[in-house]
């Protein structure tokens, strides 16, 4: 499991120490940074698969680091788990809009962080088994599974790993409604009731990127009282 690389970024030394210990014990290769500049250097050199990223850093904040990751093609599949001491939902929504995949509010149980990291790598392994699907299509929307590329009208759409996996789940069964709880479990690999609002944020971001009119979606339809589906049945 040593090739599964995780970067922990937080200016609180004790948080980094504890998370590093738990993640190393779980079998992961762990890099650490206590500020944004060091985090950027590690990202360029080591290209970790998962970044556990504090929102508040002394030099470059977590949103800046998130924007950097999402702007780098070599880091396109990097999963970002944002740590925040802020309880305001607006801060969490901004993080998701910028490109974070998930968030955890401090204080947290380090075992929960390990569980989320494990779920990311487990989902990656599952996705690799489906790579032979090649290309999925619905109307003018294409998903190249093996290359991890989404295009609409021949224009490539940049998606976060979570947005890609969410769209891929819906594309595999067009017209079939998925409950929010089911999508959370499929998308993130674990089932936490409070994450359903996070899912709705990802759906809003995905609609903004792929829908001609996000207020009148053509692709990702809301099934009231249930969840979401791709297109009409």
N, C-alpha and C positions, 0 to 999 in steps of 0.2 A: 504493500500500500504506500510505500515511501515516495512514489512518483506523484502522489496526490498532494498538491502543494497549497498551503493556506498562508495568507498574510494577515497578521493582526496589527491594527493601527489604532493606538489610543495613547493619550498623554498621561494617563494614570498608570504608573508602573505596576501597581498591584493587580490591576485588571489584566494587563498584558501577561504578567507572570502566571496568573491563575489559568487564563485561557490557553496559554502555551503549554502548560503542564497537562491540562486535560486533553488537548488535541494531540500532543505527542504520545500520551498514553493510549489514545485511540488509534495510533498508527500513522498519523499524518506528518509530512514534512512541514515545519512551521517556520515562517520568517516573521520578524517583528519590526515595528517602527513606532516612535513616540512623537513624530511630527510629520507634517505633510510632505516636506522636501525629501526626507528619508524614504517615505512611502513611495513617492514617485520614482526614486532611484531603484528601489527594490522591484517595483512593478516592471520597469523597463528591462531589468537584468534577469529576473526570475520568472516572470509571467505566471503568477499563481492562478489556480483555477477558481479559488474562493478568496474574497477579501472581506474581513470583518473590520468595519470601518466606523470609528467614532465620528459623530457629526461635528463636534466641537474640538478643533485642534488649534494649537497656538499660532501657527503661521498660515497654512492653507487649510481651509475647513473641509469637512467631508464632502460637501457639495462640489467643491472645486476638484477634488480627487475623483469623484464620480464622473464629472464632466470629462476629465482627462481620459479615464478608462473608456468611456463610451465613444470618445473621438479617435481611439486607437484601433485600427483594424486587427492588430495582433492580439488585442485583448477583448475581442468581440464576444467571446463566450465566457468571460469572467463573471462569476456570480458575486453580487455585492450585497452583503448583509450589513445594514446600517445600525449602529448603536446610537441611541439618543437618550439624554436625560430629560429632554423636553416632553411634556405631556400634551402639548397642543397638537391636535390632529393636523393643523395646517402645515406644521413643520414636517410631519411624516409624509403628507401628500406631496409637498415640494420635493422631498427626497425621492419619492417614487417617480415623480414626473421627470426629474433630472436623469434618472436611470437606475436607481437602486432597485434590487429585486425583492427585498424584504427588509423588515426592521425589527429590532428588539428594544424595548424600553428598559433603561436602568432603574433600579437594580434588577439583575437577572440571575437565573441559575445556570452556571456554566455547562451543566449536563444538557440543558435545552439547546445551547449553542452547538454542542457536539452533535446532538440529534439532528439539527438543521443542516449542519455541514455534511453529515453522513447521508442525509436525504438527497442533497445536491449531487453527490458522487454516485449514489444509487440510481438516481434518475438519469444521469449521464450514461451509465452503463446500459440502462434500458433503451435509451435513445439510439445508442450505437447498434443495438440488435435490430432496430428498425431502419437502419441506414439504407438497406437494399430497396426501400420503397421508391427511391429515386425522386420523382416529382409528383406532387399532389396539386390538383387544379380545381378551382371553383370560380366560375365566371372568368373575370380578368385577373384573378389572384392566383399566384403560383408559389408553391413552397418546394424548394430543392432541399430535400431532407439531408442528403449526404454532405452537401456543401454549406448547409445551414444558412441558406439565402432565401429571402422573401422578395417577390417582385409583383408590382401592380402596373398593368399597362406597359410592361417592359422596363419599368423604372424600379431599381432596387430600393427597398424600404429598410432602413436601419431599425432593428428591434433589439431590445434587451433579451438576455437568455430567458427570462420568465415570460416576456411577451411572446417570444418565439414558441416556447413550449405550450403556452395557452392556445395560441393560434393553431399549432400542430394538432393538439388534442381535438379541437373543434373540426379541423379540416379532415381528420381521419373518419369522422362520422357526420357528414353534412346533414342538416335537417333534424338531427337527434338532440333533444334538450339534455343539458347537463345541469345538475343542481350546483349551487355555489359550493356546498360542502364537498361534492365530488370533484369539482375543478380545483379546489384548494388542495385536496389530497393528491390529485394527479399532477398538479403543477408544482407543488412544493414537497410532496412526499410525506407529509404529516397532516394531521387533522386538528386544527385549533379553531374553535368557533369564532374568535375575535378576528381571525384573518380574512373573514368574508368581506369586510370593508376594504381590506388591502386588495383583494381580488377585484372589487368594483373599481378601484383606482387604476389597476392595470388594464381593465377593460376600457375605461375612459381614454387612457393613453393610447391603447391599441387602435381604438376607433379614430382618434385624432390623426393617426398615421396612415390608416388604410381606407377610411371611408370618404367618399366624395362629399358627404354631408354627415358629420358626426351626430347631428341632432336627429337625423332621419336615416339610421344605419341600414345599409344594403347587405352587409356581410354578417356582422355580429348582432344577432337579434336578441332582445330581452324576452324571455318567456316568463310572464308575470306569475309570481307565486312559486316559481321553480328555479330559474337561473338564466342560462344563455344557450344559444344554438347558433350554428353557422347557416345562414340563409333560411329560406322557407322549406318546409318538408315537401 
